[in-house]
Amino acid sequence: MTVPPLSFSGRNFFMHSSSSRTKLSLALASALCLAASPMLLTGCNRASAGTTTPTASPQAVDSARQQLDLIPPPSKSRYMAIPSLAEWENPYLTVEQNMATLHLTQADANPSQLGASGMLRPVSARRQDLTIHVSDLPAALDAVPESSWPYGRVVAIEEAHDTPTSARPAVRRNVEAAIKTLGDMGVVVYEWPEAGLR
């Protein structure tokens, strides 16, 4: 049994409906782009203005403070003796223009000193970097286990390296907001010297 060839009118209909679908898809995509463009432009303007830094809610700060009170106060002689952030084991923050990175070192689950920090048990394997907004700092620190605070309730903080000159005021505002939030939570802030120099 042979199938009759597609008539010209049928082919024309197929081509017409196909081009109609393409035109409809293009029209929908254009409409979505036009509808979204004011939101995108508004979002860019708000982000570039950067005059206000979002702060943590008082409820989040109070909740985190209650949990962090379980961690003992820090010993200044202990944490001031750490020569570099690479050796720092408490949480520390690297603050940028629109965000911050919370660096965590989880406690070693192996209680033995055999091979500690060696090739089979490197400290870097226990490190974790979380990108957060400064306003989310209470919730982020509230989730850090007690075992990740070997120096007590102290957080080191540094400004991001290689920050462009135009972004430095925004970075500094974020650092100050983070310091205020940490202070409100009862956490001691150790502002790390620039370039790691003391």
Protein Blocks (a to p, Z undefined) as FASTA:
>chain_A
ZZddddfklmmmmmmmmmmmmmmmmmmmmmmmmmmmmmmmmmmmmmmnomaccdddfklm
mmmmmmmmmpccddfklmmmpmbfklpmbdcddddfkbccdddddddfblbfghpailkl
cfklmgccddddfklmmmmmmmpcfklmmnopaddddddehiafklmmmmmmmmmmmmmm
mmmnopacddddehhiZZ
